[in-house]
Amino acid sequence: MTDSDEIRRLEGQLADLKARWPSHSVPPAMWDELEMLEEELETAHAAAGTGVSAADGSEDDRDG
């Protein structure tokens, strides 16, 4: 699986999770899954060299 395939897979899982996200009383397991997927997506972006933050989808601007 290429880095871009992994990114697409993780983005799909995040979209699915967000589609199931309740308006109130989010179960702790869903928060855990969200954090795990965001961390994996950030790692995949870093491996691919795309520099995109999973939290906001914006490009990483650490270089100034």
N, CA, C and O atoms as a GROMACS GRO file, in nm:
protein
  256
    1MET      N    1   0.085  -0.117   0.000
    1MET     CA    2   0.000   0.000   0.000
    1MET      C    3   0.090   0.125   0.000
    1MET      O    4   0.183   0.134   0.080
    2THR      N    5   0.062   0.216  -0.088
    2THR     CA    6   0.143   0.339  -0.095
    2THR      C    7   0.098   0.436   0.014
    2THR      O    8  -0.007   0.420   0.075
    3ASP      N    9   0.180   0.538   0.036
    3ASP     CA   10   0.146   0.640   0.135
    3ASP      C   11   0.013   0.707   0.100
    3ASP      O   12  -0.069   0.732   0.188
    4SER      N   13  -0.008   0.736  -0.028
    4SER     CA   14  -0.132   0.803  -0.067
    4SER      C   15  -0.253   0.712  -0.048
    4SER      O   16  -0.361   0.760  -0.014
    5ASP      N   17  -0.236   0.581  -0.069
    5ASP     CA   18  -0.345   0.487  -0.042
    5ASP      C   19  -0.378   0.485   0.106
    5ASP      O   20  -0.495   0.483   0.145
    6GLU      N   21  -0.275   0.485   0.189
    6GLU     CA   22  -0.295   0.486   0.334
    6GLU      C   23  -0.365   0.613   0.378
    6GLU      O   24  -0.454   0.609   0.463
    7ILE      N   25  -0.326   0.727   0.321
    7ILE     CA   26  -0.390   0.854   0.355
    7ILE      C   27  -0.536   0.851   0.317
    7ILE      O   28  -0.622   0.892   0.395
    8ARG      N   29  -0.567   0.802   0.197
    8ARG     CA   30  -0.707   0.793   0.154
    8ARG      C   31  -0.788   0.699   0.244
    8ARG      O   32  -0.903   0.728   0.275
    9ARG      N   33  -0.727   0.588   0.286
    9ARG     CA   34  -0.796   0.493   0.373
    9ARG      C   35  -0.828   0.559   0.507
    9ARG      O   36  -0.939   0.548   0.558
   10LEU      N   37  -0.730   0.628   0.563
   10LEU     CA   38  -0.750   0.693   0.692
   10LEU      C   39  -0.851   0.808   0.682
   10LEU      O   40  -0.933   0.827   0.772
   11GLU      N   41  -0.845   0.884   0.574
   11GLU     CA   42  -0.942   0.992   0.555
   11GLU      C   43  -1.083   0.936   0.542
   11GLU      O   44  -1.179   0.997   0.591
   12GLY      N   45  -1.096   0.821   0.477
   12GLY     CA   46  -1.227   0.756   0.465
   12GLY      C   47  -1.278   0.710   0.601
   12GLY      O   48  -1.397   0.726   0.632
   13GLN      N   49  -1.190   0.655   0.682
   13GLN     CA   50  -1.229   0.612   0.816
   13GLN      C   51  -1.269   0.731   0.902
   13GLN      O   52  -1.364   0.724   0.980
   14LEU      N   53  -1.195   0.842   0.889
   14LEU     CA   54  -1.231   0.963   0.963
   14LEU      C   55  -1.367   1.017   0.918
   14LEU      O   56  -1.448   1.057   1.002
   15ALA      N   57  -1.392   1.017   0.790
   15ALA     CA   58  -1.520   1.066   0.738
   15ALA      C   59  -1.635   0.977   0.789
   15ALA      O   60  -1.741   1.027   0.825
   16ASP      N   61  -1.612   0.846   0.791
   16ASP     CA   62  -1.714   0.754   0.841
   16ASP      C   63  -1.741   0.780   0.989
   16ASP      O   64  -1.857   0.782   1.032
   17LEU      N   65  -1.635   0.798   1.067
   17LEU     CA   66  -1.651   0.825   1.209
   17LEU      C   67  -1.728   0.955   1.231
   17LEU      O   68  -1.819   0.960   1.314
   18LYS      N   69  -1.692   1.058   1.158
   18LYS     CA   70  -1.760   1.187   1.174
   18LYS      C   71  -1.906   1.180   1.131
   18LYS      O   72  -1.989   1.253   1.185
   19ALA      N   73  -1.938   1.094   1.035
   19ALA     CA   74  -2.077   1.077   0.991
   19ALA      C   75  -2.160   1.010   1.101
   19ALA      O   76  -2.281   1.032   1.111
   20ARG      N   77  -2.094   0.927   1.182
   20ARG     CA   78  -2.163   0.858   1.291
   20ARG      C   79  -2.161   0.937   1.422
   20ARG      O   80  -2.223   0.896   1.520
   21TRP      N   81  -2.090   1.050   1.424
   21TRP     CA   82  -2.069   1.128   1.545
   21TRP      C   83  -2.202   1.184   1.597
   21TRP      O   84  -2.269   1.257   1.525
   22PRO      N   85  -2.240   1.151   1.720
   22PRO     CA   86  -2.367   1.203   1.774
   22PRO      C   87  -2.354   1.351   1.812
   22PRO      O   88  -2.245   1.401   1.837
   23SER      N   89  -2.468   1.418   1.816
   23SER     CA   90  -2.470   1.560   1.853
   23SER      C   91  -2.437   1.580   2.000
   23SER      O   92  -2.380   1.682   2.038
   24HIS      N   93  -2.474   1.484   2.082
   24HIS     CA   94  -2.454   1.493   2.226
   24HIS      C   95  -2.402   1.361   2.279
   24HIS      O   96  -2.420   1.257   2.217
   25SER      N   97  -2.338   1.366   2.392
   25SER     CA   98  -2.293   1.246   2.465
   25SER      C   99  -2.212   1.151   2.377
   25SER      O  100  -2.250   1.037   2.355
   26VAL      N  101  -2.100   1.200   2.330
   26VAL     CA  102  -2.012   1.118   2.246
   26VAL      C  103  -1.945   1.014   2.336
   26VAL      O  104  -1.883   1.049   2.436
   27PRO      N  105  -1.957   0.886   2.299
   27PRO     CA  106  -1.894   0.781   2.380
   27PRO      C  107  -1.741   0.795   2.380
   27PRO      O  108  -1.682   0.832   2.279
   28PRO      N  109  -1.678   0.765   2.493
   28PRO     CA  110  -1.532   0.775   2.501
   28PRO      C  111  -1.460   0.694   2.394
   28PRO      O  112  -1.353   0.734   2.347
   29ALA      N  113  -1.515   0.581   2.354
   29ALA     CA  114  -1.452   0.499   2.251
   29ALA      C  115  -1.443   0.574   2.118
   29ALA      O  116  -1.348   0.555   2.042
   30MET      N  117  -1.542   0.658   2.089
   30MET     CA  118  -1.539   0.735   1.965
   30MET      C  119  -1.431   0.842   1.972
   30MET      O  120  -1.364   0.868   1.872
   31TRP      N  121  -1.414   0.904   2.089
   31TRP     CA  122  -1.306   1.002   2.106
   31TRP      C  123  -1.172   0.935   2.087
   31TRP      O  124  -1.082   0.989   2.022
   32ASP      N  125  -1.158   0.815   2.146
   32ASP     CA  126  -1.032   0.740   2.132
   32ASP      C  127  -1.003   0.708   1.986
   32ASP      O  128  -0.890   0.723   1.940
   33GLU      N  129  -1.108   0.664   1.915
   33GLU     CA  130  -1.091   0.631   1.772
   33GLU      C  131  -1.052   0.755   1.692
   33GLU      O  132  -0.966   0.748   1.605
   34LEU      N  133  -1.116   0.868   1.722
   34LEU     CA  134  -1.083   0.993   1.652
   34LEU      C  135  -0.937   1.031   1.673
   34LEU      O  136  -0.866   1.063   1.578
   35GLU      N  137  -0.893   1.027   1.798
   35GLU     CA  138  -0.754   1.062   1.827
   35GLU      C  139  -0.656   0.968   1.757
   35GLU      O  140  -0.555   1.012   1.703
   36MET      N  141  -0.687   0.838   1.759
   36MET     CA  142  -0.600   0.740   1.695
   36MET      C  143  -0.591   0.764   1.544
   36MET      O  144  -0.483   0.763   1.487
   37LEU      N  145  -0.707   0.786   1.481
   37LEU     CA  146  -0.708   0.807   1.336
   37LEU      C  147  -0.635   0.936   1.299
   37LEU      O  148  -0.562   0.940   1.200
   38GLU      N  149  -0.655   1.042   1.378
   38GLU     CA  150  -0.586   1.169   1.348
   38GLU      C  151  -0.435   1.153   1.361
   38GLU      O  152  -0.359   1.207   1.280
   39GLU      N  153  -0.390   1.079   1.463
   39GLU     CA  154  -0.246   1.056   1.480
   39GLU      C  155  -0.190   0.973   1.365
   39GLU      O  156  -0.083   1.003   1.312
   40GLU      N  157  -0.264   0.868   1.326
   40GLU     CA  158  -0.218   0.785   1.214
   40GLU      C  159  -0.213   0.864   1.084
   40GLU      O  160  -0.121   0.848   1.005
   41LEU      N  161  -0.313   0.950   1.064
   41LEU     CA  162  -0.317   1.032   0.942
   41LEU      C  163  -0.202   1.131   0.940
   41LEU      O  164  -0.139   1.153   0.836
   42GLU      N  165  -0.174   1.191   1.054
   42GLU     CA  166  -0.062   1.284   1.062
   42GLU      C  167   0.071   1.213   1.032
   42GLU      O  168   0.157   1.267   0.963
   43THR      N  169   0.086   1.092   1.085
   43THR     CA  170   0.205   1.012   1.060
   43THR      C  171   0.215   0.975   0.911
   43THR      O  172   0.324   0.980   0.853
   44ALA      N  173   0.103   0.940   0.851
   44ALA     CA  174   0.103   0.905   0.708
   44ALA      C  175   0.139   1.025   0.622
   44ALA      O  176   0.213   1.012   0.524
   45HIS      N  177   0.088   1.142   0.658
   45HIS     CA  178   0.122   1.264   0.584
   45HIS      C  179   0.271   1.295   0.599
   45HIS      O  180   0.336   1.336   0.502
   46ALA      N  181   0.324   1.276   0.718
   46ALA     CA  182   0.466   1.301   0.740
   46ALA      C  183   0.550   1.204   0.656
   46ALA      O  184   0.651   1.244   0.597
   47ALA      N  185   0.509   1.078   0.650
   47ALA     CA  186   0.582   0.979   0.572
   47ALA      C  187   0.576   1.011   0.423
   47ALA      O  188   0.671   0.985   0.349
   48ALA      N  189   0.463   1.068   0.380
   48ALA     CA  190   0.446   1.102   0.239
   48ALA      C  191   0.511   1.237   0.207
   48ALA      O  192   0.527   1.272   0.090
   49GLY      N  193   0.546   1.311   0.311
   49GLY     CA  194   0.607   1.442   0.290
   49GLY      C  195   0.509   1.549   0.247
   49GLY      O  196   0.549   1.649   0.187
   50THR      N  197   0.381   1.530   0.277
   50THR     CA  198   0.281   1.627   0.234
   50THR      C  199   0.265   1.742   0.332
   50THR      O  200   0.215   1.848   0.294
   51GLY      N  201   0.308   1.724   0.458
   51GLY     CA  202   0.304   1.834   0.554
   51GLY      C  203   0.166   1.885   0.585
   51GLY      O  204   0.148   2.006   0.602
   52VAL      N  205   0.067   1.798   0.592
   52VAL     CA  206  -0.069   1.838   0.623
   52VAL      C  207  -0.103   1.792   0.764
   52VAL      O  208  -0.076   1.678   0.801
   53SER      N  209  -0.163   1.882   0.841
   53SER     CA  210  -0.204   1.850   0.976
   53SER      C  211  -0.340   1.783   0.974
   53SER      O  212  -0.432   1.832   0.908
   54ALA      N  213  -0.354   1.672   1.044
   54ALA     CA  214  -0.480   1.600   1.049
   54ALA      C  215  -0.587   1.680   1.122
   54ALA      O  216  -0.706   1.668   1.091
   55ALA      N  217  -0.548   1.761   1.218
   55ALA     CA  218  -0.644   1.833   1.300
   55ALA      C  219  -0.726   1.935   1.220
   55ALA      O  220  -0.846   1.948   1.242
   56ASP      N  221  -0.661   2.007   1.129
   56ASP     CA  222  -0.734   2.109   1.055
   56ASP      C  223  -0.727   2.097   0.904
   56ASP      O  224  -0.791   2.173   0.832
   57GLY      N  225  -0.649   2.002   0.857
   57GLY     CA  226  -0.638   1.981   0.713
   57GLY      C  227  -0.555   2.084   0.642
   57GLY      O  228  -0.547   2.083   0.519
   58SER      N  229  -0.493   2.175   0.717
   58SER     CA  230  -0.412   2.278   0.654
   58SER      C  231  -0.268   2.233   0.640
   58SER      O  232  -0.223   2.140   0.707
   59GLU      N  233  -0.198   2.299   0.552
   59GLU     CA  234  -0.057   2.264   0.534
   59GLU      C  235   0.023   2.308   0.655
   59GLU      O  236  -0.006   2.410   0.717
   60ASP      N  237   0.121   2.230   0.687
   60ASP     CA  238   0.209   2.260   0.799
   60ASP      C  239   0.300   2.377   0.762
   60ASP      O  240   0.368   2.374   0.660
   61ASP      N  241   0.301   2.480   0.846
   61ASP     CA  242   0.377   2.600   0.816
   61ASP      C  243   0.485   2.624   0.921
   61ASP      O  244   0.511   2.739   0.958
   62ARG      N  245   0.548   2.517   0.969
   62ARG     CA  246   0.650   2.531   1.073
   62ARG      C  247   0.777   2.595   1.021
   62ARG      O  248   0.853   2.653   1.098
   63ASP      N  249   0.802   2.587   0.891
   63ASP     CA  250   0.924   2.641   0.835
   63ASP      C  251   0.921   2.793   0.824
   63ASP      O  252   1.024   2.858   0.804
   64GLY      N  253   0.801   2.849   0.838
   64GLY     CA  254   0.792   2.994   0.836
   64GLY      C  255   0.767   3.044   0.703
   64GLY      O  256   0.756   3.165   0.683
   0.00000   0.00000   0.00000
